Amino acid sequence: MTTLVFGAGFLGERLATALPGAVLARGVDIGDRAAVLAALRAHAPVAVINAAGKTGRPNVDWCEEHPIETTRSNVVGPLVLAEACAERGVYLLHLASGCIFYGPSPSAGGWREDDFANPTSFYSRSKYAADLVLSGLPDVAIVRLRMPIDTVPGPRNLITKLAGYAQVVDVTNSVTIVSDLVGVVRALVDRRATGIFHATNPRPVRHAQLLGLYRQFVDPGHRFTLIGEDELVSRGLTTRARSNCILASSRLEALGVRMRSSETALPEVFREYAAGVKAGKSP
């Protein structure tokens, strides 16, 4: 049984490699209905994973200046894909973002799956727009992740991103360890679960903690300066404020699907990341 993965980026590549029976639909624009249907006919999947979308280069500020491209990738594309999957009776799992939430949650424990979001950047608004529609469709799961952390060095890996900044905002956030995300996606596809799920590792972390682990395992001489959240825009480091939030993952827990505590998992992740750096894999 085939699982077809759309989006040949960081997460799409990782999921297509790690999931049994997964195939990557390379070169297919999810906004092109004819191309999507052709891929579905060619592979006859039982499930589709959408890992496609615009996050911007070098960061989400790009989306502020490219609203049409962002909307086409993050809103129109997922809806075209959902319609094509529905037409052929294929289950769809859409990778979404927890960056639609800004600041403290209205209830203890973090933002819940059924909380209304408060997005401010164009990127986060586009992601939430897709969520609002897809969450009302049958046979569709929405998996929100936050700040992915991977064992493999790369520009989309939070470890690599933070290590590349001379000034880092010291805030607390939920994070998603990619190896655990793979297990979550597999479990949801196997169950054909529907609705919204928050896929973040228990125990949120501060950026200073992550950089402390970077010094411990990767580069003892690494230097950085911690700044306040309000300084990010005032210093001209970004054009829009970033989402900083904690997510609750109660719907995953209700299914019996659990992710490792970040406290337990992160040292192992950093050891593997450090090995990758030493092996010459470019961060």
ROMARNU-464415 format. One record per residue (C-alpha): residue in one letter; y, z, x. Coordinates in nm, 4 decimals, padded with zeros to 6 digits, always signed. Layout:
BEGIN
{A; {Y; Z; X}}
...
This chain:
BEGIN
{M; {+00.0000; +00.0000; +00.0000}}
{T; {+00.3324; -00.1101; +00.1428}}
{T; {+00.6617; +00.0771; +00.1530}}
{L; {+00.9478; -00.1638; +00.2162}}
{V; {+01.2476; -00.0257; +00.4050}}
{F; {+01.5889; -00.1925; +00.3699}}
{G; {+01.8510; -00.1269; +00.6380}}
{A; {+01.7628; -00.1992; +00.9998}}
{G; {+01.9855; +00.0731; +01.1412}}
{F; {+01.9237; +00.4150; +01.2929}}
{L; {+01.7382; +00.5726; +01.0015}}
{G; {+01.5789; +00.2538; +00.8710}}
{E; {+01.4157; +00.1844; +01.2068}}
{R; {+01.2948; +00.5427; +01.2410}}
{L; {+01.1462; +00.5555; +00.8907}}
{A; {+00.9797; +00.2152; +00.9186}}
{T; {+00.8165; +00.3274; +01.2443}}
{A; {+00.7112; +00.6736; +01.1293}}
{L; {+00.5911; +00.6192; +00.7720}}
{P; {+00.2352; +00.4922; +00.7172}}
{G; {+00.2288; +00.1430; +00.5686}}
{A; {+00.6058; +00.0957; +00.6053}}
{V; {+00.7606; -00.2440; +00.6766}}
{L; {+01.1236; -00.3099; +00.7691}}
{A; {+01.2981; -00.5819; +00.5680}}
{R; {+01.4999; -00.7204; +00.8569}}
{G; {+01.7994; -00.9394; +00.7889}}
{V; {+01.8038; -00.8844; +00.4130}}
{D; {+02.1426; -00.8139; +00.2547}}
{I; {+02.0820; -00.5659; -00.0276}}
{G; {+02.3831; -00.7104; -00.2095}}
{D; {+02.2086; -01.0486; -00.2292}}
{R; {+01.9882; -01.0339; -00.5390}}
{A; {+01.7936; -01.3492; -00.4518}}
{A; {+01.7192; -01.2262; -00.0993}}
{V; {+01.6095; -00.8843; -00.2257}}
{L; {+01.3774; -01.0351; -00.4873}}
{A; {+01.2300; -01.2704; -00.2266}}
{A; {+01.1536; -00.9732; -00.0004}}
{L; {+00.9943; -00.7824; -00.2874}}
{R; {+00.7771; -01.0818; -00.3763}}
{A; {+00.6769; -01.1379; -00.0136}}
{H; {+00.5734; -00.7777; +00.0566}}
{A; {+00.4725; -00.6561; -00.2927}}
{P; {+00.5628; -00.2937; -00.2101}}
{V; {+00.4755; +00.0067; -00.4233}}
{A; {+00.7929; +00.1761; -00.3051}}
{V; {+01.1273; +00.0804; -00.1533}}
{I; {+01.3466; +00.2944; +00.0718}}
{N; {+01.7131; +00.2049; +00.0960}}
{A; {+01.8580; +00.3050; +00.4322}}
{A; {+02.1293; +00.0373; +00.4271}}
{G; {+02.5005; +00.1114; +00.4018}}
{K; {+02.8319; +00.1187; +00.5829}}
{T; {+02.9322; +00.4278; +00.7773}}
{G; {+03.1857; +00.2436; +00.9922}}
{R; {+03.2306; +00.1831; +01.3630}}
{P; {+03.3105; +00.3901; +01.5575}}
{N; {+03.3262; +00.6305; +01.2604}}
{V; {+03.3953; +00.6566; +00.8866}}
{D; {+03.7693; +00.6014; +00.9373}}
{W; {+03.6740; +00.2316; +00.9523}}
{C; {+03.5949; +00.2475; +00.5813}}
{E; {+03.9552; +00.3410; +00.5001}}
{E; {+04.0692; +00.0036; +00.6364}}
{H; {+03.7738; -00.1941; +00.4988}}
{P; {+03.7341; -00.0794; +00.1361}}
{I; {+03.5875; -00.4067; +00.0037}}
{E; {+03.3133; -00.4265; +00.2674}}
{T; {+03.2407; -00.0573; +00.2210}}
{T; {+03.2145; -00.0901; -00.1572}}
{R; {+02.9852; -00.3903; -00.1329}}
{S; {+02.7452; -00.2106; +00.1017}}
{N; {+02.7575; +00.1415; -00.0413}}
{V; {+02.7996; +00.0756; -00.4137}}
{V; {+02.7200; -00.2819; -00.5142}}
{G; {+02.4238; -00.3195; -00.2765}}
{P; {+02.2294; -00.0135; -00.3967}}
{L; {+02.2811; -00.1160; -00.7603}}
{V; {+02.1557; -00.4700; -00.6928}}
{L; {+01.8537; -00.3220; -00.5143}}
{A; {+01.7881; -00.0781; -00.7996}}
{E; {+01.8007; -00.3583; -01.0570}}
{A; {+01.5577; -00.5714; -00.8554}}
{C; {+01.3169; -00.2786; -00.8113}}
{A; {+01.3304; -00.1988; -01.1838}}
{E; {+01.2568; -00.5615; -01.2672}}
{R; {+00.9400; -00.5514; -01.0584}}
{G; {+00.8370; -00.1929; -01.1422}}
{V; {+00.8909; -00.0633; -00.7880}}
{Y; {+00.9862; +00.2954; -00.7088}}
{L; {+01.3176; +00.3307; -00.5198}}
{L; {+01.4197; +00.6080; -00.2809}}
{H; {+01.7873; +00.5832; -00.1860}}
{L; {+01.9173; +00.7631; +00.1234}}
{A; {+02.2517; +00.9161; +00.0312}}
{S; {+02.5003; +01.1518; +00.1943}}
{G; {+02.5917; +01.5176; +00.1605}}
{C; {+02.9357; +01.4245; +00.2963}}
{I; {+03.0519; +01.3900; -00.0648}}
{F; {+03.1122; +01.7672; -00.0658}}
{Y; {+03.4156; +01.9245; +00.0995}}
{G; {+03.4492; +02.2940; +00.1747}}
{P; {+03.2814; +02.6023; +00.0267}}
{S; {+03.0414; +02.5567; -00.2647}}
{P; {+03.1255; +02.7002; -00.6075}}
{S; {+02.8075; +02.9104; -00.6046}}
{A; {+02.6247; +03.1158; -00.3433}}
{G; {+02.3759; +02.9394; -00.1188}}
{G; {+02.5500; +02.6047; -00.0879}}
{W; {+02.6251; +02.2959; -00.2933}}
{R; {+02.3471; +02.2224; -00.5409}}
{E; {+02.2067; +01.8874; -00.6440}}
{D; {+02.3713; +01.9023; -00.9875}}
{D; {+02.7160; +02.0123; -00.8651}}
{F; {+03.0019; +01.7688; -00.9139}}
{A; {+03.1244; +01.6483; -00.5753}}
{N; {+03.4845; +01.6430; -00.4512}}
{P; {+03.4990; +01.3433; -00.2123}}
{T; {+03.8293; +01.2541; -00.0488}}
{S; {+03.7629; +00.9806; +00.2103}}
{F; {+03.6844; +00.6275; +00.0980}}
{Y; {+03.3414; +00.6475; +00.2601}}
{S; {+03.2469; +00.9632; +00.0699}}
{R; {+03.3831; +00.8235; -00.2571}}
{S; {+03.1750; +00.5091; -00.2188}}
{K; {+02.8590; +00.7125; -00.1557}}
{Y; {+02.9231; +00.9346; -00.4569}}
{A; {+02.9930; +00.6339; -00.6799}}
{A; {+02.6418; +00.5038; -00.6113}}
{D; {+02.4913; +00.8483; -00.6717}}
{L; {+02.6545; +00.8766; -01.0140}}
{V; {+02.4919; +00.5557; -01.1349}}
{L; {+02.1562; +00.5749; -00.9581}}
{S; {+02.0957; +00.9339; -01.0695}}
{G; {+02.0777; +00.8134; -01.4312}}
{L; {+01.8088; +00.5519; -01.3647}}
{P; {+01.4326; +00.6026; -01.4060}}
{D; {+01.1931; +00.5807; -01.1115}}
{V; {+01.4727; +00.6444; -00.8588}}
{A; {+01.5144; +00.9284; -00.6082}}
{I; {+01.8391; +01.0058; -00.4262}}
{V; {+01.7961; +01.1919; -00.0982}}
{R; {+02.1171; +01.3379; +00.0455}}
{L; {+02.1175; +01.4205; +00.4144}}
{R; {+02.3781; +01.5684; +00.6458}}
{M; {+02.4644; +01.4984; +01.0075}}
{P; {+02.1271; +01.3665; +01.1258}}
{I; {+01.9895; +01.5183; +01.4461}}
{D; {+01.7215; +01.3227; +01.6282}}
{T; {+01.5023; +01.3704; +01.9337}}
{V; {+01.5958; +01.0195; +02.0495}}
{P; {+01.9381; +00.9754; +02.2165}}
{G; {+02.1608; +00.7306; +02.0315}}
{P; {+02.5147; +00.6801; +01.8966}}
{R; {+02.4260; +00.7859; +01.5403}}
{N; {+02.2583; +01.1075; +01.6563}}
{L; {+02.4787; +01.4157; +01.6023}}
{I; {+02.3814; +01.5505; +01.9448}}
{T; {+02.5085; +01.2365; +02.1164}}
{K; {+02.8212; +01.2289; +01.9016}}
{L; {+02.9230; +01.5882; +01.9756}}
{A; {+02.8467; +01.5531; +02.3462}}
{G; {+03.0809; +01.2547; +02.3605}}
{Y; {+03.3848; +01.4459; +02.2309}}
{A; {+03.6167; +01.6378; +02.4601}}
{Q; {+03.7486; +01.8309; +02.1578}}
{V; {+03.5073; +01.9548; +01.8918}}
{V; {+03.5801; +02.1235; +01.5588}}
{D; {+03.3927; +02.4533; +01.5438}}
{V; {+03.2699; +02.4601; +01.1859}}
{T; {+02.9438; +02.5457; +01.0109}}
{N; {+02.7438; +02.2654; +00.8516}}
{S; {+02.4062; +02.1861; +00.7082}}
{V; {+02.2158; +01.9395; +00.9255}}
{T; {+01.9147; +01.7122; +00.8801}}
{I; {+01.6539; +01.6906; +01.1554}}
{V; {+01.5194; +01.3368; +01.1359}}
{S; {+01.1546; +01.4221; +01.2045}}
{D; {+01.1652; +01.6608; +00.9077}}
{L; {+01.3394; +01.3975; +00.6940}}
{V; {+01.0454; +01.1651; +00.7551}}
{G; {+00.8141; +01.4256; +00.6053}}
{V; {+01.0429; +01.4739; +00.3058}}
{V; {+01.0621; +01.1013; +00.2351}}
{R; {+00.6861; +01.0656; +00.2615}}
{A; {+00.6283; +01.3572; +00.0233}}
{L; {+00.8739; +01.2244; -00.2354}}
{V; {+00.7309; +00.8721; -00.2220}}
{D; {+00.3762; +01.0085; -00.2573}}
{R; {+00.4856; +01.2091; -00.5651}}
{R; {+00.7099; +00.9306; -00.6946}}
{A; {+00.9625; +01.2073; -00.7504}}
{T; {+01.2895; +01.1244; -00.9232}}
{G; {+01.6413; +01.2654; -00.9330}}
{I; {+01.8635; +01.4071; -00.6598}}
{F; {+01.7291; +01.5983; -00.3606}}
{H; {+01.9169; +01.7664; -00.0763}}
{A; {+01.7234; +01.7182; +00.2475}}
{T; {+01.8805; +01.9615; +00.4928}}
{N; {+01.7126; +02.2141; +00.7181}}
{P; {+01.7517; +02.5789; +00.6165}}
{R; {+02.0068; +02.7768; +00.8183}}
{P; {+02.3286; +02.5812; +00.8755}}
{V; {+02.4651; +02.5701; +01.2299}}
{R; {+02.8000; +02.5692; +01.4055}}
{H; {+02.8947; +02.2839; +01.6336}}
{A; {+02.9436; +02.5379; +01.9134}}
{Q; {+02.5774; +02.6399; +01.8741}}
{L; {+02.4627; +02.2808; +01.9094}}
{L; {+02.6725; +02.2274; +02.2202}}
{G; {+02.5384; +02.5544; +02.3601}}
{L; {+02.1878; +02.4107; +02.3220}}
{Y; {+02.3099; +02.0891; +02.4853}}
{R; {+02.4246; +02.2882; +02.7871}}
{Q; {+02.0978; +02.4804; +02.7939}}
{F; {+01.8606; +02.1843; +02.7735}}
{V; {+02.0533; +01.8695; +02.8699}}
{D; {+02.3623; +01.9248; +03.0858}}
{P; {+02.4587; +02.2743; +03.2106}}
{G; {+02.7920; +02.1396; +03.3329}}
{H; {+02.8988; +01.9849; +03.0050}}
{R; {+03.2564; +02.0755; +02.9119}}
{F; {+03.4342; +02.0705; +02.5770}}
{T; {+03.7179; +02.2411; +02.3917}}
{L; {+03.6766; +02.3934; +02.0482}}
{I; {+03.9541; +02.3276; +01.7948}}
{G; {+04.0222; +02.4280; +01.4353}}
{E; {+03.9273; +02.2124; +01.1392}}
{D; {+04.2927; +02.1540; +01.0483}}
{E; {+04.3647; +02.0184; +01.3973}}
{L; {+04.1395; +01.7155; +01.3629}}
{V; {+04.3960; +01.5094; +01.1726}}
{S; {+04.7092; +01.6805; +01.3093}}
{R; {+04.6091; +01.5896; +01.6661}}
{G; {+04.5472; +01.2297; +01.5629}}
{L; {+04.1745; +01.2476; +01.6366}}
{T; {+04.0883; +01.1137; +01.2891}}
{T; {+04.2841; +00.9577; +01.0051}}
{R; {+04.1132; +01.1578; +00.7285}}
{A; {+03.9675; +01.5080; +00.7091}}
{R; {+03.5915; +01.5317; +00.7510}}
{S; {+03.3409; +01.6830; +00.5124}}
{N; {+03.2186; +02.0249; +00.6241}}
{C; {+02.9751; +02.1889; +00.3867}}
{I; {+02.6495; +02.3715; +00.3283}}
{L; {+02.3877; +02.2270; +00.0934}}
{A; {+02.1190; +02.4072; -00.1023}}
{S; {+01.7814; +02.2318; -00.1285}}
{S; {+01.6382; +02.3983; -00.4360}}
{R; {+01.4803; +02.0842; -00.5859}}
{L; {+01.2741; +02.0198; -00.2741}}
{E; {+01.1631; +02.3818; -00.2704}}
{A; {+01.0594; +02.3549; -00.6358}}
{L; {+00.8259; +02.0693; -00.5381}}
{G; {+00.6810; +02.2735; -00.2539}}
{V; {+00.8390; +02.0455; +00.0076}}
{R; {+00.9881; +02.2482; +00.2924}}
{M; {+01.1831; +02.1629; +00.6031}}
{R; {+01.1756; +02.3785; +00.9148}}
{S; {+01.4499; +02.6303; +00.9785}}
{S; {+01.7083; +02.4816; +01.2129}}
{E; {+01.6849; +02.8005; +01.4169}}
{T; {+01.3172; +02.7310; +01.4825}}
{A; {+01.3305; +02.3525; +01.5142}}
{L; {+01.6425; +02.2851; +01.7219}}
{P; {+01.5196; +02.4123; +02.0624}}
{E; {+01.2207; +02.1762; +02.0347}}
{V; {+01.4473; +01.8892; +01.9300}}
{F; {+01.6782; +01.9460; +02.2275}}
{R; {+01.3844; +01.9607; +02.4697}}
{E; {+01.2658; +01.6191; +02.3484}}
{Y; {+01.6202; +01.4837; +02.3538}}
{A; {+01.6651; +01.6029; +02.7128}}
{A; {+01.3377; +01.4351; +02.8100}}
{G; {+01.4671; +01.1129; +02.6584}}
{V; {+01.7890; +01.1364; +02.8586}}
{K; {+01.5963; +01.1989; +03.1805}}
{A; {+01.3715; +00.9029; +03.1021}}
{G; {+01.6791; +00.6831; +03.1019}}
{K; {+01.7239; +00.6352; +02.7291}}
{S; {+02.0947; +00.5796; +02.6850}}
{P; {+02.2672; +00.8513; +02.4755}}
